[in-house]
Amino acid sequence: MIEVIKYAENINKFPSNFNDKIIINSYLTTRGFQMCPFSFSCKIGNYGSWNEDIKIKSQKNGRELTINSGTAHLAKEHHLLEKDNEYGISAKEFYNSFM
């Protein structure tokens, strides 16, 4: 996910094909910063918070998902995938759609 986020930060025309599996539909920054809910000492990249949202779409099945460096951090460091919101996806759904 981090590679997708870094790519999205550096492009200025959307949608953009990241690879043969993922289309990046948009990148935006939010007005507020979010911090890790598990520990305020967590670093997300070089920072203690995040404020971006990237909308991605699966080229395999059209599944759409919103990701950011916070969701990447939560999945990698705390083994948490959100559910029942625009960031939510199960591990199986993520694998089937985006891997």
VENJOTA-V550654 format. One record per residue. N is the residue number from 1. RES is the residue in one letter. PSI is psi in whole degrees, -180 to 180 (* if undefined). OMEGA is omega as a letter, one per 20 degrees, with the letter a starting at -180 (* if undefined). NEAR is the number of other C-alpha atoms within 12 Angstrom. Layout:
n = {N N}
res = {RES RES}
psi = {PSI PSI}
omega = {OMEGA OMEGA}
near = {NEAR NEAR}
This chain:
n = {1 2 3 4 5 6 7 8 9 10 11 12 13 14 15 16 17 18 19 20 21 22 23 24 25 26 27 28 29 30 31 32 33 34 35 36 37 38 39 40 41 42 43 44 45 46 47 48 49 50 51 52 53 54 55 56 57 58 59 60 61 62 63 64 65 66 67 68 69 70 71 72 73 74 75 76 77 78 79 80 81 82 83 84 85 86 87 88 89 90 91 92 93 94 95 96 97 98 99}
res = {M I E V I K Y A E N I N K F P S N F N D K I I I N S Y L T T R G F Q M C P F S F S C K I G N Y G S W N E D I K I K S Q K N G R E L T I N S G T A H L A K E H H L L E K D N E Y G I S A K E F Y N S F M}
psi = {-36 -38 -40 -44 -47 -40 -47 -35 -25 7 159 9 125 150 160 135 119 -45 -165 1 -27 131 133 116 -32 160 129 155 148 168 -28 161 144 146 160 127 -12 -34 128 -10 -6 141 131 105 -127 7 170 8 178 159 30 155 130 125 122 160 136 130 -15 -49 6 3 131 148 144 128 165 176 -24 -44 -35 -43 -48 -40 -46 -48 -30 3 43 125 126 161 161 33 -178 -15 -7 137 146 162 -42 -44 -43 -47 -47 -28 -38 -1 *}
omega = {a r r a r r a r a r a r a i a r r r a a a r r a a r r r a a a r r r r a a a r r r r r a r a r a r r r r r r r a r r r a r r r a r r r a r r r r a r a a a r a r r r r r a r a r r r a r r a a a a r *}
near = {29 21 19 32 35 21 25 33 26 17 20 14 16 21 19 27 21 29 18 15 24 33 33 40 29 31 30 23 20 14 10 11 18 26 23 27 20 17 16 13 13 21 22 29 20 11 18 21 26 31 26 27 32 40 31 36 31 28 23 19 18 18 25 28 34 34 40 39 38 37 36 32 33 29 25 16 19 17 14 21 27 23 16 10 13 19 27 24 25 20 18 12 20 29 16 18 24 29 18}
